[in-house]
């Protein structure tokens, strides 16, 4: 049985990760992944790049900006394959942010169909939930959805 390759070409990485070659080039330009160049100027990616790409895809799919993903990936070590301990540290780093995002999405889901306190007074229910636009004193935007304590 053959051993798995230590490095992947960009085409191999694309096939294994399910990400288009153009996306991998973009990730590299954005500093999310890195490669070395062969003497023929071809990109070669280490095996741990597969995990980084999976992390990028999942994070981006749930709406996390690439700049935030890059900051998280920058906490991983350079020059060696990240260990389980390294990934656990990254996970702890993101725990509070992800919890905040989950809470915000839950509030959005739960209040999207009724008045969210935007101050528009365009829905019939607004006159009952926000008479006289009293939520305006709390500031602009959807005041009943914003978590003022988590925003600072």
C-alpha positions as CSV (number, residue, x, y, z in Angstrom):
1,X,0.0,0.0,0.0
2,X,1.4,3.4,-1.0
3,X,2.0,6.1,1.6
4,X,0.0,9.3,1.1
5,X,1.9,12.1,-0.5
6,X,3.7,14.5,1.8
7,X,2.8,17.4,-0.5
8,X,0.0,18.2,-2.9
9,X,0.0,20.0,-6.2
10,X,-2.7,22.7,-6.5
11,X,-4.8,20.3,-8.6
12,X,-4.4,17.5,-6.0
13,X,-5.3,19.9,-3.2
14,X,-8.3,21.1,-5.1
15,X,-9.5,17.5,-5.7
16,X,-9.0,16.4,-2.1
17,X,-10.5,19.6,-0.5
18,X,-13.4,20.1,-2.9
19,X,-12.2,23.7,-3.5
20,X,-11.6,25.1,-7.0
21,X,-8.0,25.9,-8.0
22,X,-8.9,29.5,-8.4
23,X,-10.2,29.6,-4.8
24,X,-7.0,28.0,-3.5
25,X,-5.0,30.7,-5.4
26,X,-7.2,33.4,-3.8
27,X,-6.7,31.9,-0.3
28,X,-3.0,32.0,-0.9
29,X,-3.1,35.6,-2.1
30,X,-5.1,36.5,1.0
31,X,-2.5,34.8,3.3
32,X,-4.8,32.1,4.5
33,X,-2.7,29.2,3.1
34,X,0.9,29.0,1.8
35,X,2.9,26.9,-0.6
36,X,6.4,26.4,-1.6
37,X,7.5,26.6,-5.3
38,X,9.3,23.7,-7.1
39,X,12.3,24.4,-9.4
40,X,9.7,24.4,-12.2
41,X,7.7,27.1,-10.3
42,X,4.8,24.8,-9.4
43,X,3.0,25.2,-6.1
44,X,3.3,22.5,-3.5
45,X,1.1,22.4,-0.4
46,X,1.8,20.4,2.8
47,X,-0.8,17.9,4.0
48,X,-1.9,20.1,6.9
49,X,-3.2,22.6,4.3
50,X,-6.2,20.3,3.9
51,X,-7.2,21.0,7.4
52,X,-6.7,24.8,6.9
53,X,-8.8,24.7,3.8
54,X,-11.6,22.8,5.6
55,X,-11.4,25.3,8.4
56,X,-11.6,28.2,5.9
57,X,-14.6,26.7,4.1
58,X,-16.6,25.9,7.2
59,X,-15.9,29.3,8.8
60,X,-16.7,31.2,5.7
61,X,-19.9,29.2,5.1
62,X,-21.3,30.4,8.4
63,X,-20.5,34.0,7.6
64,X,-17.2,34.6,9.3
65,X,-15.2,37.2,7.4
66,X,-11.9,36.1,5.7
67,X,-10.0,38.7,7.8
68,X,-11.2,37.1,11.0
69,X,-10.3,33.6,9.6
70,X,-6.9,34.8,8.7
71,X,-6.4,36.2,12.2
72,X,-7.3,32.9,13.7
73,X,-5.1,30.9,11.4
74,X,-2.2,33.3,12.2
75,X,-2.3,31.8,15.7
76,X,-1.2,28.5,14.3
77,X,2.6,27.8,14.2
78,X,4.7,28.4,11.1
79,X,7.3,25.9,10.0
80,X,5.5,22.8,11.4
81,X,2.3,21.0,11.2
82,X,-0.2,22.2,13.8
83,X,-0.9,19.7,16.5
84,X,-4.2,18.8,18.1
85,X,-3.2,21.1,20.9
86,X,-2.7,24.0,18.5
87,X,-6.1,23.5,17.0
88,X,-7.7,23.2,20.5
89,X,-6.1,26.6,21.3
90,X,-7.6,28.1,18.2
91,X,-10.9,26.7,19.1
92,X,-10.8,28.2,22.6
93,X,-9.8,31.5,21.0
94,X,-13.0,31.4,18.9
95,X,-15.4,30.1,21.5
96,X,-16.6,33.4,22.8
97,X,-16.9,34.9,19.3
98,X,-18.9,31.9,18.0
99,X,-21.2,31.9,21.0
100,X,-21.9,35.6,20.4
101,X,-22.6,35.0,16.7
102,X,-24.9,32.1,17.7
103,X,-26.8,34.3,20.1
104,X,-27.1,37.1,17.6
105,X,-28.4,34.7,14.9
106,X,-30.9,33.2,17.4
107,X,-32.2,36.6,18.3
108,X,-32.5,37.5,14.6
109,X,-34.4,34.2,13.9
110,X,-36.7,34.7,16.8
111,X,-37.6,38.4,16.1
112,X,-37.4,38.6,12.3
113,X,-41.1,38.1,11.8
114,X,-42.3,40.7,14.3
115,X,-41.1,44.2,14.9
116,X,-37.4,44.3,15.6
117,X,-37.5,47.9,16.9
118,X,-36.0,49.5,13.8
119,X,-38.0,52.6,14.3
120,X,-39.6,52.4,10.8
121,X,-43.1,52.3,12.1
122,X,-44.1,50.7,8.8
123,X,-45.6,47.5,10.2
124,X,-49.0,47.5,11.9
125,X,-47.4,45.8,15.0
126,X,-44.9,48.6,15.4
127,X,-47.5,50.9,16.9
128,X,-48.0,48.3,19.6
129,X,-44.4,47.2,20.1
130,X,-42.8,50.6,19.7
131,X,-45.4,53.3,20.2
132,X,-44.2,56.8,19.4
133,X,-40.9,55.3,18.3
134,X,-39.7,55.2,21.9
135,X,-36.9,52.8,21.0
136,X,-35.3,55.7,19.1
137,X,-33.7,57.0,22.3
138,X,-31.6,53.8,22.4
139,X,-30.0,54.6,19.1
140,X,-30.4,53.7,15.4
141,X,-31.1,50.3,14.1
142,X,-32.9,47.2,15.4
143,X,-32.7,47.9,19.1
144,X,-34.7,44.9,20.3
145,X,-32.3,42.5,18.5
146,X,-29.0,44.2,19.3
147,X,-27.2,42.9,22.4
148,X,-25.8,46.2,23.7
149,X,-23.7,44.4,26.3
150,X,-21.9,42.2,23.7
151,X,-21.3,44.9,21.1
152,X,-18.7,47.0,22.9
